[in-house]
Amino acid sequence: MAPRSVLLALLAIVSNICVAQLISTGMTVVLNDIPYYIPAGPVATIKLGATQLNAGISAAGLVPLTVVETTSLTFSQSDLEAIIANYTASDDVFQNGFLQAIYIEYTGSVAAGPKTPFATSIASNMTLLGTSIDNPAECLGSTLAPGPYFVSSTGGIFQAYRLYSDFAGAFIQPLIPAANGTYAALPAAIPGIEGPSTIAVPSRLYYTITPEQPLAGIRLGVKDIYDIAGVKTSDGNRAWYNLYPAANVSALPVQRLIDAGAVIVGKMKTSQFANGEEATADWVDFHSPFNPRGDGYQDPSSSSSGPGAGMGSYPWLDLTIGSDTGGSIRGPSQVQGLFGNRPSHGLVALTGVMPLAPQLDTGGFLCRDPTIWATAGKVLYPQLIFYNQYPKTIQTINFPNSGDTDSDALVLSFLSKLESFLSASTTVLNLTTLWEATKPASAPESLTSLLNITYPILISKEQIMLVRDPFYADYAAIHDGRLPFVDPAPLVRWAFGDSFPNSTLTDAINNKTTFMNWWSTYVTKNDSITCSDSLVLYVGSTADQQNYRNQYSGPPGVPYGFSSGRISPFSEVPDMVVPIGQASYFSNITLHAEYLPVTIDFLAAKGCDGMIFQLVEDLRTAGIINATQAGQTIDGGQILF
């Protein structure tokens, strides 16, 4: 090649290189053996002297920094030590490694001069980068919040996100905030054996709870049927995820939580299209999360499997939002010992949420702390009234007659304490006999006859119309008429729906309405003082009920029938899971005694969710129930692997 040609070719290559775009997505560092993610952009800048950051540890020009806040002009070393003790106790992101440098944010009301008593009173092993009085930070937000940061040699101050391993496989997409209220995938990873393996959480110290933001700093996981702005939704299906673009706006329930200050840390696994699936046997596109309780190989239940497993596994996660059509919040809450609520139907619009059956779909929470649970309820369902007077009648469904097992004894002990707390009397609710005595004249003789195919018809017919048919058409349009892969469980249910005429959907809706009207007339009635004239209780889970994920129960089937768990979907009343303790069982995995949660489900009249939320908080105050912990048991403990 002639020299001129060579030169032209090199110029062309250089030209192409010059137009290439290089974008920083942040970086990861390890401070005292703890991994952190540092976002690409600073939240504030300060002026630094030429040698202020010369001493001490650093990585890529970044030095750990602690911002402290004070209203005192006589701030001293002892004041700093008290603040550090508080930071250490209240925040899992902060550690002593961030004390390499200190910046003091003065928030007092007394005017101060350029020199302050606390400017020289900090320990000599810390670098004082200044105060908001003599070296005010230029913040990109409103103020520079207290807590751990990293500071660059040019004065940029960057937030610190601690990185955790998603060892339970509860998450499908780890997320961090992006521009204009959107979210983006976390561009960081640490060692782990389950994808995506890494979740980033910001310091709790950055947030202050206010009346306008009662969830400020609450770390939130979102079931992956809810849209989040800037993020793709999978609905548990790989083809769906790759077919459709990222959402432009967040689902209405998610946005309410964001507006109240909740911090989204990721999207969490759902069984496919929110249909019920058994771990291992039915999950194909993605692997079912691991239930941490007991021997670690119990089914996590579904379809809010990720939210349940995450809350059971991770103390750094505060709240998850799921959905419940036929048990998808209650099942995972029961088997992992969580507070979980299926709300009264229609309390929150599910705009931006994948439907299963709109007549049954609801959005609610899974949580370990009943106070956070109730606070989130006030945000998501602002129309609720939180009654503090309670029914004097309790109706029980299929409660044990004697305490022959540890679980049964625990259930009966709880019932006795509840009766005493409420000064209430208990009656046995036999739905079969009550229906036979009071059913509408034109209705079938039994509830099973009325409702046996009501649930499967509703979920199959509605999801075929709202999800499957549009999905198949969109996929075929760009893949030469091909069909996408779908897990066995949704296919079985959709095939069932296809085998019936469309008129059966109307019949199912009518049957549901018949039951709902009957229930509100004869079982739970609204009351002006206590909201509901009675509480209905049934046993949600016990240690006597094991469901090992390494045992195959056969192919998925059609969810026929009527049970206690179907009462709330058909009657539209709230159904709220309350952990009351735990009991032992002998594990055929560990060949050892292990513990599983025992839970009770509370039902009341429609719209009385606030009464149950308040009652649960009062029961906690009275010491009758407790918040649960993440770990092998509801009291915590090392998870078995």
Buried (B, 14 or more C-beta within 10 A) or exposed (E): EEEEEEEEEEEEEEEEEEEEEEEEEBBBBEBEEBBBBBBEEBBBBBBBEEEBBEEEEBBEEBBBBBBBBBEBBEBBEEBBEEBBEEBEEEBBBBBEBBBBBBBBBBEEEEEBEEEBEBBEBBEEEBBBBBBBBBBBBEBEEEEBBBBBBBBBBEBBBBBBBBBBBBBBBBBBBBBBBBEEEBBBBBBBBBEBEBBBBBBBBBBBBBBEBEEEBBBBBBBBBBBBBBBBBBBBBBBBBBBBBEBBEBBEBBBBBBBBBBBBBBBBBBBBBBBBBBBBBBBBBBBBBBEBBBBBBBBBBBBBBBBBBBBBBBBBBBEBBBBBBBBBBBBBBBBBBBBBBBBBBBBBBBBBEBEBBBBBBEBBBBBBBBBBBBBBBBBBBBBBBEEBEBBEEBBBBBBBBEBBEEEEBBBBBBBBBBBEBBBEBBEBEBEEBEBEEBBEEEBEEEBBEBBBEBBBBBBBBBBBBBBBBBBBEEBBEBBEEEEEEEEBEBBBBBBBBBEBBEEBEEEBBEBBBEBBEBBBEBBBEBBBEBBEEBBBBBBBBBBBBBBBBBBBBEBEEEEBEBBEBBBBBBBBBBBBBBBBBBBBBBBBBEBEBEEEEBBBBBBBBBBBBBBBBBBBBBBBBBBBEEEBBBBBBBBBBBEEBEBBE
